[in-house]
Amino acid sequence: MSTRPSIVLIGPSGSGKSTVAPILARLLDRRPLDLDDLRQRYYPELEYDEAHADRLFTAGDLHGLTAYWKPFELHSVERVMTEFGRGHVIAFGAGQSVYRDVSDLHRARAALSVAGAVVLLLFSTDDTATFAVLKERIRIAAADVPAAILEAFDELNRDNIGHASSRELATHVVVTAARTPEQVGKLIAERLQLSRARGGLAWRRC
C-alpha cells in the first residue's frame, strides 16, 4: 500500500464520493475509507449525545441537527487526517466540508493541509442541475424516509451544493455528469499523476 498523502473526496449528498473512493483507492494503491464510518469512534470523544441527535431527526429539525453535528464533524476531520493522513482515499460526509464559521473553516483547512489532494465532486457546474439529479438519487436511496424529512434534507443539500467553503477547501473540482464512477476514478488518478509529473502543477476543474 502507498504511504503517500491521502486523497480526500468531498461534495454534497449523492455526489458519488463513497462509490468513487474504492475505485480511486485501487488505482492509486491506497485504502478506501469512509469518514461517516468513523463517527462512532470520533464523536464520543466530544461527549456526543446520540439520543439528542435522534430527537432532532425524528422531529424533522434538520437545521438543528446539522448545527449540533458541526463541532463533531470538524473534530472528525481533524482526527481522520491525523490518524489516516497517508495511504488512503477518504470519502467525507456532505457536512464535513461545509463551514459557516470562519474559524471552523480555518481549522478544516489546516487539517486538510496534509492531504495530497482534496477533490470536490459535482454533477454539473450548474447548481440547479446538480440539485435536481442528486435529489432523485437520494429519493431512490432513501425510499423509506418520511417525505417531510426528505423535503427538509433537500433544502440542506441545496445549500451544501452551492456553499463556498467546499470550493475553498477543494484543490480540484471534478464534474461527474456524463461519466461512470469508474471513469471518474480514472480521471482523478490520471490528473493527479500528471500533476505530480509536472511538479505539482495545479488543475482546478475537469
Buried (B, 14 or more C-beta within 10 A) or exposed (E): EBEBBBBBBBBBBBBBBBBBBBBBBBBBEBBBBBBBEBBEEBBEEEEBEEEEBEEBBEEBBBEBBBEBBBBBBBBBBBBBBEEBBBBBBBBBBBBBBBBEEEEBBEBBBEBBEEBBBBBBBBBBEEBEEBBEBBBEBBBEEBEEEEEEBBEBBBEBBBBBBEBEBBBBBBBBBBBBEEBEBEEBBBBBBEBBEEBEEEEEEEBEEE
